[in-house]
Amino acid sequence: MAMEKEAIYNMMADEIAERFNIKRSAVTPDLNFLTDIDADSIDFVELILEVEDMFNISISDEDSENLITLQQTVDYIVAHQI
């Protein structure tokens, strides 16, 4: 059963806050993975792998390159749920 966008957003925001050691209140829909958090390419790959596990989806390398903000990532998850 597909999860609601709000639930996906909250799970993602919690994961990002914990993984990158930032305040949950600092995690916003327009949070940019490239500029707003101190994430290198390995951190980003690990986050994508975690997202795939959390939501039981597969994200291609090509698609992952376009997931720059939290909102884009949430929208992608919503669109690709089974």
N, C-alpha and C positions, 0 to 999 in steps of 0.2 A: 504494500500500500504506500502510495506516495506521501511524503511528508509535506507539511505546509511550509511556505516560504519563511514565515516567522520562526518556526522551529529550526529550520536549516540555518537561518541567519544566527540565531542564538547559539547553536552548537558550534558554528564556525567562529563566531566572535570569542566564545570561551576558549576554543582550541588555540586561536591566534594569541590571545592574551597570555595564556599559560606558556605556549611554546616560545614566544618571543619576549616574555617577561615584561609585558606592558600592562598598564591599568586597563581593566575591562571597559571603563568609561571612555578611554581613549580610542577604543575600537569603534569606528563609524562605517556606514555603508561605503563611503568614498575613500576609505583607507587604501592607500596605494602600497602594494607589496614592495615596489621598487624604491620608493622614496620615503615612506612613512615609518617603515620598520627596518631594523638592521638585519636584513636577510640576504645571504649570498645565494648563489645558484643551488648549492647543496641543500640549504635550508628550504628553498622553494620546492625542490624536488621531493624532499621529505614531507612537506606540507601537502603536496599533490597526492602522494602515496597515502597519506593519512586520510585525506578527503575521500579517495577512492574506497578505502576500507570503511570509513564511517557511513558512507551513503551507498555502498555497493554499486558504484558506477565505474566506468573506465574513461579516463581522460587521455586523449592522444597528446603526444608531445606538441604537435602543431596547435591544438586547442589550448594547451596549458600556457603557451607563449602569449595568448590573447587574454588570459585571466590576470588582469593587472590590479583590479580593485576587488574589495570584498563583495560589493554588489554584483559585479560581473560574475564572480565565482558562484555566488548564491543563485543567480539567474541561470547559470549553466547547469548547476545541480538540479534545479527545479525542472529544467527542460529535458534532462537526460535520465530522470528517475524511471525505474521500471514500474 
